[in-house]
Amino acid sequence: MKPKVTMIAWNQNDNYVVTAVNNHLLKVWNSCTGQLLHDLVGHADEVFVLETHPFDSRIMLSAGHDGNIFIWDITKGTKTKHYFNMIEGQGHGAVFDCKFSPDGQHFACTDSHGHLLIFGFGCSRPYEKIPDQMFFHTDYRPLIRDSNNYVLDEQTQQAPHLMPPPFLVDVDGNPHPTKYQRLVPGRENCADEHLIPQLGYVATSDGEVVEQVIGQQTVDQDDQGLEPSILDGMIRQLQLEQDQRIGADQESASGGPHIGEGTPRRG
């Protein structure tokens, strides 16, 4: 097999270059002379993740489709830490991406089964407060375009950025309890009754009817006691100014206001 490079990364101080090759080896090179310094052995499948430590120039992380995550000391060519992403009942999960935290004390990975893996020092108690499966109920909702070619949510006919904060659901679309719904930005101070999503039934392409979260029951923000969105307020203000301007134009064109005329029509 002709070797091919699948990934390349410089270390933190640019003294070394690490390449991942499709024969499952990692090679460490001197960036100035081009000399091969080390072959790093451990992966059993192709590697598409090489991540350098944010401040320690010795440390490089690698991860691949074999489910292995390695921490290497590239100056010595040695393996420092190893983790195998075994998923009970499903074999291993290929690791698609990894990133260090800015302080270098943690790193996070995502795998082929939709898991977020968080590694670091200290206890896991803060992460035990959240459920294993978390999705937004709008994650896979279809989008359409209107006559102006603007993007709209197909179900609500709203622009996605103007839609209310989504609900947290599990992989089957079942809503999580209200204590988890408050983790969504914009829902932190909602009353319990406003954190219970409205469920509906939709037909899939094969004719099967499934239960789905379709959104929050229609309640005005003022009734909820919520502070209105700044963006929504700006839109309402612009609409009000446009209405007033149109009304003034109509009055000047007709020589003054009509007796008994109602509020100006919306533009």
JOPEHU-V216228 format. One record per pair of residues at least 6 apart in sequence whose C-alpha atoms are under 7 Angstrom apart, sorted by the first residue. I is the first residue (numbers start at 0). J is the second residue. D is the distance in whole Angstrom. If there is no record, write none. Layout:
((I J D) (I J D))
This chain:
((2 20 6) (2 21 6) (2 22 6) (3 20 5) (3 21 5) (4 18 7) (4 19 6) (4 20 4) (4 21 6) (5 19 6) (5 20 6) (5 21 6) (5 46 7) (5 47 6) (6 18 6) (6 19 5) (6 47 6) (7 17 6) (7 18 4) (7 19 6) (8 16 6) (8 17 5) (8 18 7) (8 49 6) (9 15 6) (9 16 5) (9 17 6) (10 16 6) (10 51 5) (10 56 6) (11 51 6) (11 52 7) (11 53 6) (11 54 6) (11 55 7) (11 56 5) (12 56 6) (14 29 6) (14 30 5) (15 27 7) (15 28 6) (15 29 5) (15 30 5) (16 27 6) (16 28 5) (16 29 6) (16 30 6) (17 25 7) (17 26 6) (17 27 5) (17 28 6) (18 25 6) (18 26 5) (18 27 7) (19 25 5) (19 26 7) (19 46 6) (21 45 5) (23 42 6) (23 43 6) (23 44 6) (23 45 5) (23 46 7) (24 38 7) (24 39 6) (24 40 6) (24 42 7) (25 38 6) (25 39 5) (25 40 7) (26 37 6) (26 38 5) (26 39 6) (27 35 6) (27 36 5) (27 37 5) (27 38 6) (27 73 7) (28 34 6) (28 35 5) (28 36 5) (29 35 7) (29 36 7) (37 76 6) (39 76 6) (42 65 7) (42 67 7) (43 65 6) (44 63 7) (44 64 6) (44 65 5) (45 63 6) (45 64 6) (46 62 6) (46 63 4) (46 64 6) (47 62 7) (47 63 6) (48 61 5) (48 62 5) (48 63 6) (48 95 7) (48 96 6) (48 97 7) (49 60 6) (49 61 5) (49 62 7) (50 59 6) (50 60 5) (50 61 6) (50 97 7) (50 98 7) (51 58 6) (51 59 5) (51 60 6) (52 58 5) (52 59 6) (52 99 7) (52 103 6) (53 101 6) (53 103 6) (57 72 5) (57 73 6) (57 74 6) (58 70 7) (58 71 6) (58 72 5) (58 73 6) (59 70 6) (59 71 5) (59 72 7) (59 73 7) (60 69 6) (60 70 5) (60 71 6) (61 68 6) (61 69 5) (61 70 7) (62 68 4) (62 69 6) (62 94 6) (63 93 6) (63 94 5) (63 95 7) (64 93 4) (64 94 6) (65 93 6) (66 83 6) (66 84 5) (66 91 6) (66 92 5) (66 93 5) (66 94 6) (67 82 6) (67 83 5) (67 84 6) (68 81 6) (68 82 5) (68 83 6) (69 78 7) (69 80 6) (69 81 5) (69 82 7) (70 78 6) (70 79 5) (70 80 5) (70 81 6) (71 77 6) (71 78 5) (71 79 5) (72 78 6) (72 79 6) (84 91 6) (84 92 6) (85 91 4) (85 92 6) (86 92 6) (92 110 6) (92 111 6) (92 112 6) (93 110 5) (93 111 5) (94 108 7) (94 109 6) (94 110 4) (94 111 6) (95 109 6) (95 110 5) (95 111 7) (96 108 5) (96 109 6) (97 106 7) (97 107 6) (97 108 4) (97 109 7) (98 106 5) (98 107 6) (98 108 7) (99 105 6) (99 106 4) (99 107 7) (100 106 6) (104 119 6) (104 120 7) (105 118 6) (105 119 4) (106 117 6) (106 118 5) (106 119 7) (107 115 7) (107 116 5) (107 117 4) (107 118 6) (108 115 6) (108 116 5) (108 117 7) (109 115 5) (109 116 6) (132 169 5) (132 170 6) (133 167 6) (133 168 6) (133 169 5) (134 167 6) (134 168 5) (134 169 6) (134 170 7) (135 165 6) (135 166 6) (135 167 5) (135 168 6) (136 165 6) (136 166 6) (136 167 6) (136 168 6) (136 172 7) (136 212 6) (137 165 6) (141 152 7) (141 153 6) (142 150 7) (142 151 6) (142 152 5) (142 153 5) (143 150 6) (143 151 5) (143 152 6) (143 153 6) (144 150 5) (144 151 6) (145 151 7) (150 158 6) (151 157 5) (151 158 5) (151 159 6) (152 158 6) (152 159 6) (164 185 6) (166 180 6) (167 174 6) (167 175 6) (167 180 6) (168 174 4) (168 175 5) (169 175 7) (172 211 6) (172 212 7) (177 191 6) (177 194 6) (177 195 7) (180 186 7) (180 194 6) (181 187 4) (196 212 6) (196 214 6) (196 215 5) (196 216 7) (197 212 6) (197 213 6) (197 214 5) (197 215 5) (197 216 6) (198 210 7) (198 211 6) (198 212 5) (198 213 6) (199 210 6) (199 211 5) (199 212 6) (199 213 6) (200 208 6) (200 209 6) (200 210 5) (200 211 6) (201 208 6) (201 209 6) (201 210 6) (201 211 7) (202 208 4) (202 209 6) (220 227 6) (242 263 6) (242 264 7) (242 265 6) (242 266 6) (246 263 5) (250 256 5))
